[in-house]
């Protein structure tokens, strides 16, 4: 919390748990946009059981300057872009329109019955004197309401920006990011401190042609303890580096943070 020296007004960095209905696209709206468009396909994923409408998208170029055809998969709750080659190598297969519509409507109904829970950081209170210290990539002010009708106005602070903002406000380590937020912050910026690990930073790095999550600055005495919780090491340029497996990063970080909070066995 920051207190303005002239007015005594407070600027606070809050952690809020939001419960939101997911945004869904109805079948009628989907067809209003895409029906009659050339080169669309009704797809079903044999592994996940989900459906997606394949629609055209713009191409990109690879490292050699060659065009890479792309497509977009429109799903009931979102959309993704991927290369046409990756699509053909995946579990997505074409199905008929009537079956697709039935599965689409079922997914919409399933999503609408759930609440999405997300934890966010919000700077609220007197913002004008500290406006220049807040992240400049999104200057929108949001109105957030709770179930009782109470509201607050504030700027959402993304995980990668929390550490810097804490430093600006003199609130070092006042916000405890979730494992998912740590991963998002590592991928979006220059890394993020892992709470309780003595200055260790989680950083997204490119090693041996793959994107990895590295624990940078760890104490060598902690190496075996971290490996016992699922991390792995690799000797690169005569230095032993330690990584968190990307496919299990959230659960491994949750285990590490939980053990540290409990006094580390």
C-alpha positions in Angstrom: 0.0 0.0 0.0 1.2 3.5 -0.8 -0.1 6.6 1.0 0.0 9.9 -0.8 2.0 12.4 1.3 -0.3 15.3 0.4 -3.8 13.9 0.7 -3.3 10.7 2.7 -5.1 8.8 0.0 -4.1 5.1 -0.5 -2.9 3.3 -3.6 -3.2 -0.5 -3.1 -2.1 -3.6 -5.0 -4.9 -6.1 -4.4 -5.2 -9.8 -5.2 -8.7 -10.7 -6.5 -10.2 -14.1 -7.3 -12.7 -13.6 -10.2 -15.5 -16.0 -10.9 -16.7 -15.4 -14.4 -19.0 -17.1 -16.9 -16.9 -18.1 -19.9 -17.5 -16.4 -23.2 -19.1 -18.8 -25.7 -20.0 -18.7 -29.4 -23.4 -20.0 -30.2 -24.0 -22.1 -33.4 -26.2 -19.4 -34.8 -23.6 -16.7 -34.3 -20.8 -19.0 -35.7 -22.8 -19.6 -38.9 -23.7 -15.9 -39.2 -20.0 -15.2 -39.4 -18.7 -18.2 -41.4 -21.5 -19.9 -43.3 -20.9 -19.7 -47.1 -17.2 -18.9 -46.6 -14.9 -20.9 -48.9 -12.4 -23.4 -47.4 -14.0 -24.0 -44.1 -14.2 -27.5 -42.5 -16.1 -29.0 -39.6 -13.5 -30.8 -37.4 -13.5 -33.2 -34.5 -10.5 -34.1 -32.4 -10.3 -37.9 -31.9 -8.1 -37.5 -28.7 -9.9 -34.7 -26.8 -13.4 -35.2 -28.3 -13.7 -31.5 -28.9 -14.8 -29.7 -32.1 -13.5 -26.7 -34.0 -14.3 -24.9 -37.3 -11.3 -24.6 -39.5 -11.3 -21.2 -41.3 -8.8 -19.4 -43.5 -6.0 -17.3 -42.0 -3.0 -15.3 -43.3 0.3 -17.0 -44.0 3.6 -16.5 -42.2 7.2 -17.0 -43.3 9.8 -19.4 -41.9 13.4 -18.6 -41.1 14.3 -19.2 -44.8 11.7 -16.7 -46.0 9.4 -19.4 -47.3 5.6 -19.0 -46.9 3.9 -21.2 -44.3 0.2 -21.6 -44.9 -1.8 -21.1 -41.7 -5.4 -21.7 -40.6 -7.5 -20.8 -37.6 -9.5 -23.2 -35.4 -12.6 -21.5 -34.0 -13.9 -23.3 -30.9 -17.0 -22.8 -28.7 -14.8 -21.0 -26.1 -11.9 -19.6 -28.1 -9.7 -19.9 -31.1 -6.1 -20.9 -32.1 -3.9 -20.4 -35.1 -1.6 -23.2 -36.4 0.1 -24.2 -39.6 -1.8 -26.3 -42.1 0.9 -28.9 -41.9 0.6 -29.2 -38.1 -3.2 -29.5 -38.5 -2.8 -32.5 -40.9 -0.4 -34.2 -38.5 -2.8 -33.8 -35.6 -5.9 -35.6 -34.3 -8.3 -33.2 -36.0 -10.5 -34.9 -38.6 -13.5 -33.7 -40.7 -17.0 -34.7 -39.8 -20.4 -33.9 -41.3 -22.2 -30.6 -40.5 -25.1 -32.1 -38.5 -22.8 -34.1 -36.2 -20.6 -31.1 -35.8 -23.6 -28.8 -34.8 -24.8 -31.3 -32.2 -21.3 -31.6 -30.6 -20.8 -27.8 -30.8 -24.1 -27.1 -29.0 -23.1 -29.7 -26.3 -19.8 -28.0 -25.7 -21.5 -24.6 -25.5 -24.0 -25.9 -22.9 -21.1 -27.6 -20.9 -19.1 -24.4 -20.8 -22.1 -22.2 -19.9 -22.7 -24.3 -16.8 -19.3 -23.6 -15.4 -17.5 -20.7 -13.8 -14.0 -19.7 -14.7 -11.9 -18.8 -11.7 -8.9 -16.5 -12.2 -6.7 -14.7 -9.7 -5.5 -11.3 -10.8 -3.5 -8.4 -9.4 -5.2 -5.0 -9.4 -3.8 -1.5 -8.6 -6.6 0.5 -7.2 -7.3 3.6 -5.1 -5.5 6.9 -5.9 -3.8 6.1 -9.3 -3.0 9.5 -10.8 0.2 10.2 -8.8 1.6 6.7 -9.7 0.2 6.4 -13.2 3.6 6.7 -14.7 4.8 3.8 -12.7 2.0 1.5 -13.8 2.6 -0.8 -16.9 2.1 1.2 -20.1 1.0 -1.7 -22.3 -2.6 -1.6 -21.0 -3.9 1.6 -19.6 -7.5 0.6 -19.3 -9.3 1.2 -16.0 -11.6 -1.7 -15.1 -14.7 -1.7 -12.9 -15.0 -4.9 -10.9 -18.2 -5.8 -9.0 -18.7 -8.5 -6.3 -21.8 -10.5 -5.5 -23.1 -7.8 -3.1 -23.0 -5.0 -5.6 -19.8 -3.4 -4.3 -17.4 -2.2 -7.0 -13.9 -1.0 -7.3 -11.9 0.7 -10.1 -8.4 -0.2 -11.0 -5.7 -1.2 -13.4 -5.0 -4.9 -14.0 -1.4 -5.8 -13.5 -0.1 -8.8 -15.4 2.0 -11.4 -13.6 5.2 -10.4 -15.4 4.8 -6.8 -14.2 4.0 -7.5 -10.5 7.6 -7.7 -9.3 8.6 -4.4 -10.9 5.5 -2.6 -9.6 6.2 -4.0 -6.1 9.7 -2.5 -6.3 8.3 0.9 -7.4 5.9 0.9 -4.4 8.5 -0.5 -1.9 6.4 -3.7 -1.5 9.0 -6.4 -2.1 7.5 -9.9 -2.3 4.1 -8.7 -1.0 2.2 -10.5 -3.7 2.5 -14.3 -3.9 1.9 -15.4 -7.5 0.3 -18.8 -8.3 2.4 -21.4 -10.2 0.4 -20.6 -13.4 1.2 -16.9 -12.9 4.9 -17.6 -12.4 5.0 -19.6 -15.7 3.1 -16.8 -17.5 5.5 -14.2 -16.0 8.6 -16.2 -17.0 7.3 -16.5 -20.6 6.4 -12.9 -20.9 9.4 -11.1 -19.4 12.9 -11.5 -18.0 11.9 -14.1 -15.5 10.3 -14.0 -12.1 11.3 -14.7 -8.5 10.2 -18.1 -7.1 8.9 -17.3 -3.6 11.0 -18.8 -0.8 13.9 -20.1 -3.0 16.4 -17.4 -2.0 16.5 -15.3 -5.1 16.0 -18.1 -7.7 14.3 -16.8 -10.9 12.1 -18.8 -13.2 13.1 -17.9 -16.7 11.9 -19.0 -20.2 15.0 -20.0 -22.3 15.7 -21.6 -25.7 18.0 -24.6 -25.3 18.8 -27.3 -27.8 16.1 -26.2 -30.2 13.3 -26.2 -27.6 11.7 -23.7 -25.2 12.4 -24.5 -21.6 11.7 -23.2 -18.1 14.9 -22.8 -16.1 15.6 -22.1 -12.4 18.4 -19.6 -12.6 20.6 -18.7 -9.7 19.8 -21.8 -7.5 21.9 -22.9 -4.6 23.9 -26.0 -5.6 22.9 -27.5 -2.2 19.3 -27.4 -3.3 20.0 -29.3 -6.6 19.0 -32.8 -5.3 16.0 -31.4 -3.4 14.7 -29.8 -6.6 15.3 -32.9 -8.6 13.4 -35.0 -6.1 10.4 -32.7 -6.9 10.5 -33.3 -10.6 13.1 -30.9 -11.9 16.0 -32.1 -14.1 19.6 -31.0 -14.7 21.7 -30.8 -17.8 25.4 -29.8 -18.2 25.7 -27.1 -20.8 29.0 -25.4 -21.5 30.5 -27.0 -18.3 27.8 -25.6 -16.1 25.0 -27.6 -14.5 21.7 -26.0 -15.2 18.3 -27.0 -13.7 15.0 -27.0 -15.6 11.3 -27.5 -14.8 9.6 -29.9 -17.3 7.2 -27.8 -19.3 4.4 -30.3 -19.4 4.4 -30.6 -15.6 5.6 -27.2 -14.6 2.5 -26.0 -12.8 2.2 -29.1 -10.5 6.0 -29.2 -9.8 6.1 -25.5 -8.9 3.0 -26.0 -6.7 4.9 -28.8 -4.9 8.0 -26.7 -4.5 6.1 -23.7 -3.2 4.0 -25.8 -0.9 7.1 -27.5 0.6 8.8 -24.1 1.2 5.7 -22.7 2.8 5.5 -25.7 5.2 9.1 -25.3 6.2 10.7 -27.6 3.6 11.0 -31.3 4.7 
